[in-house]
């Protein structure tokens, strides 16, 4: 497949926006300026970016506790996202949701929630509504490997297959469900094959290769839009940070979860570095252009942090506002 230089630049910039935004939260978390739990998406940027590039603005996405990247890749406003993480009233959820409850219907982000598998059934409902309305929208349900042990996923796969719903079940398999390795919670590590029992088309993809992610996402979106859905995709990836916050969860530390060698192996597969090297090797994006994009993104992220810190705290008397759309 041939891609325009503009499209490749867009993918690269989106991944950088997610990574730089996520890493900019580390110091505010450590010094207490951010008070809510924050699950960083660093290392998994290619998945949100590739899928986001295959979707239209009016398509729907649902996420979980690690969904900052999904929101940004869908066209979400960085100022609103960071303000929400700082629990300020200018945030996309008006400061009510914090890091794990991100919603912005204007860009098709219909919600994220920390309950494992908690938004899968909501995504199913959105896809059913699209099917009834025949509005050609596609819904993407993002969830982690831990959600594969939840009954709601299997029920939703069955119902979506029965009704041929326009929904993509996107599993971001980073091998750790909170602090448990996948080998400790699944008999078989393969997740894509879950679709076989329900007659659902399924794929297993390198989630750290943004072009591979985009290609399978575009194919799946087109299939769903033409009435051939649903689709289940397992994206194999790895989070560079630990489960929550900046803690890397490396063995020998107080959390003692992941082998250091494992993290180092995945650092060599960093999706941004890999894509940057590919662009350099094929002379698709000059080094000066890459430097320019990085500077632009750095300024945007710095501005978003400043915007959040200068934004207002929600008023106690307004606690019941914005619970429902008015």
N, C-alpha and C positions, 0 to 999 in steps of 0.2 A: 504494500500500500504506500502511495506517495503522499507526503504531507508538505504543506506550505511552510516556509520559514516562519511566517507569522503565527501559524498554529503551534509549531514547536516552541517558539518563544513564549506563547501563552501558557503552555504546559509547564515550562521551566519556571516562569514567574509565579504561577499558582503554587507550585511545590515550595518555592522559596518563601512566599507569603505565609504559608502554613507553618513551615519550620521556624522562621524567624519570629513569628508571632508567638508560637509555643515556647520557644526558648527565652523570649523576653519576659515570660511570666515567672521564671525561676527565682530571681531575686525578690520580687514582690511577695512570692509565697514564703520564702525563707525569712524575710524580715517582718512578716505579719500584715503587710498591706492588703494582701488577698487573704480572706478569712475562710472561704469555703474550700472543700476538697477539689483538687484539680487533677484530672487524668490527662497527661500530655500525649499527643498524637505523633511525636517525633519518631521518624523511621517508617511511618506508614503512609506518607503523603501521596505516593503514587496512586494509591487506590482511590482516594477521594478525588484526586485530580483527574484521573483517567475516566472515572464514571461521570464526574461533573461535566466534563467536556463532551460527553455523549448525550447529555440530557438537554431538554429545552427549559426555559425559565419557568414555565407553568407546570412542569412535571413535579412530582412530589418525592420528598425523601424523609425518612424517619431514622433516628439514631439512638445511641445509648449514652453511657457515661463518658465516652471518649470521642466526642463528635464536633469539636471545634473545626477540624479539617473538613468535615462534610459540609458544614455551614459555609465556610469560606469558598470552597470549591463550587458550591451551588450559586455563588454570587452574593453571599452575605456581606454586610458592611463590617469591616474590621473594627471601627470605632464602637459600633453597637455591641459587637461580641466582647471586646475587652472590657467595656463598661459593665456588661452583664457579669463577667467574671469577677469584677470588683464590686458587684452587687449595687450598682448605681442606677438611678431612675432612668437615665438615658440608654440603658442597656436594651437589647432586643426583647428581653422578657420583663422590662421595667424594673430590673433589680430583684425580682421575685424568685428567679430560678437559679442564678449563679451559674457555675461552670457546667453542671450536668442537666440543666433544663433549658435548652436553647430552642427558641421557636421564632419563626419569622415567615408568616404565610405569604408575604409579598414576593419572596424568592422561592417559595415552594418548600421551605423547611417547616414541616408541620409538627415537629417536636422531637425531643430526645428525653430520655429518662434513665436513671441509674439502675432501676430494677432489671435484672438480667432477663432479656427477652421481652421486656415490658412493652415495647412499641411494635413488636412483630404483628400482633393482632390488629393494632391500629392501622398499620400499613396495609394489611389485608382488607380492612374496611374501606380505606381510601381507594384501593384498586377495584373493589367491588362497586363502589360508587361511580368510578370512571367507566367501568364496564356497562353499568346501567344507563349512564348518561351518554355513552358512546362518544366521549370527548377526546379520545386519542391520547390521553395522558398516561404516562408510565410512572409507577411508584417503585422506589428502591427502599428496601428494608436493610439497614446496616446493623450487624450484630457480630459479636465475637465468638470464638470457639466454645466458650463456656455456655453459651445459649443453646448449643446443640443437645444439651442434656435436659432442656426444658420441654415439657409436653406441648406447649403452645406452638412451638416451631413445627412439630410433626402434624399437629392439627391444621395449622395454616397451610403447610405444603399440600396436604390432602385436599382441603377446600379450594385452594387456588388452582390445583390441577383439575378438580371436578368442574369448576366454573371457567376454566381457561382464562384466568385473570391476568391483566397486564402488570405483573409485579416481578421484580428481580430480588431474590433473596441473596444478599451480598454478605458472605461470612468472611470477616477479617481474622484469619487464623494466625495469631502471633505466638501460639504454643503455650500460652499461660492464661489460665482462668483465675484471675486475681493472683494467688500465689502458688497455684498448683499447676505442674506441668501436664500437658495434654495426655501423657501416658498414664497419669494417675486418675484420669476421669473418663477415658474412653477405651473400649476394648480394641477398636480399630481407629487409627489416627486419621484415615481418609474421611473427609467430610462431604466432598462433592457427591459421593456415591449414595448419600441419603436420598437424593432425588430419584434414584432408580425405582425404588418401591412404589413411588407415586407416578411414575411415567413422566417425570419432569426432565427436560433437557438440563444437563449439568456440565460444568467445566471446573477444572483445577488450573489455576494460573499463577505465575510468578508475580506476586503482588508488589514487588520492588522494581518492576520494569513498567514504566508508565505507558509505553506504547502497546505492550501486550495487554495491559489493563484496558486501555482505550479500545483496542480492537475487539476484544471479547465483549466489552460493555456496549459498544456501538452495534455489534451483531445482535446482542440480546435485546437492546432497546428497540431495534427495528423489528425483531421477531414479535415482541410484546405489542408494539404499536399496530402490527398487522394481524393481531388476533392469535398468535402462536405461542403466547406465554402460558404459564410462568417459566422462569429460569432460576436455577440455583448455581451460584458461582462461589467457589472457595478460593480466596486470595491468600497465598502463602506469604507471610510477612513476619516482622519482628519489631517490637517497640524498643527503642533505644533507651528510654527511661523505664523506671520500674512501674509498678501498678498504679500508684498515685503519688503525685508530687515529683520532685527532682530526684528522690532516692532511686539509685540504680538497682537496688536489690541484689547486689553481687555477693556471692558466697564469701564468708569471712567477715562480712559487715554485720551490723546488728540485725538486719533482716534475713541475710543468709539464704537467698533463694536461687540465683542463677550463677552458673559457672562463668568465671571471667573469660575463659577461652571461647565460650559460646557467644558472648557479647562481642568480643573482638572479631569473630568470624562474620557476624552480621554487620558489623561496622564496615567491613570490606565490601558489603553488598548495599551500602547506603543508596537509596533510590535517587537522591539528588546528585551525588557524586557520579554514579553510573551514567545518568542521563547527560550530565555535563561533559563527561569523557566522550560519550557517543557524539555529541554535538561538535566537540572539538576535533575528533578523529575525522569526521566527514565534512569539516569546515562549514557547518550549517549555521553556526552562531559564532561570530568573531569574539575573541577574548575581550576586546574593548566593549562589545555589546553586553557580554556577561557581566563585566564589571559595572557597567551602567545600570543594568537591571538590579544587581545586588544593592547598589547605592540607593536606588529608587525605593526598593522594598525596605531597606533599613530606615529610611526617613519616614515611610508610611507607618511602620511599627512603632517607632519612637513617638510619632504624633498620636497614635492610638493610645499608648500608655499615658501620655500627657492628658489626652481628652478624658480618659477614664478617671484619672486622679483628680481632675478639676471638676468632674461631674457631681451632681447633687445626690445625697443619700435619700432613699425613699422616706416619706413622712409617715410617722406612726399612724396618723389618722386616715391615711389612704390605704391601709392594709387590705381592705376588701375590694379595692379598685383593680381593674384589669384582669380579674379572674375569668370573666367572660368577655367575648367580643361585643363591643357596644356600637 
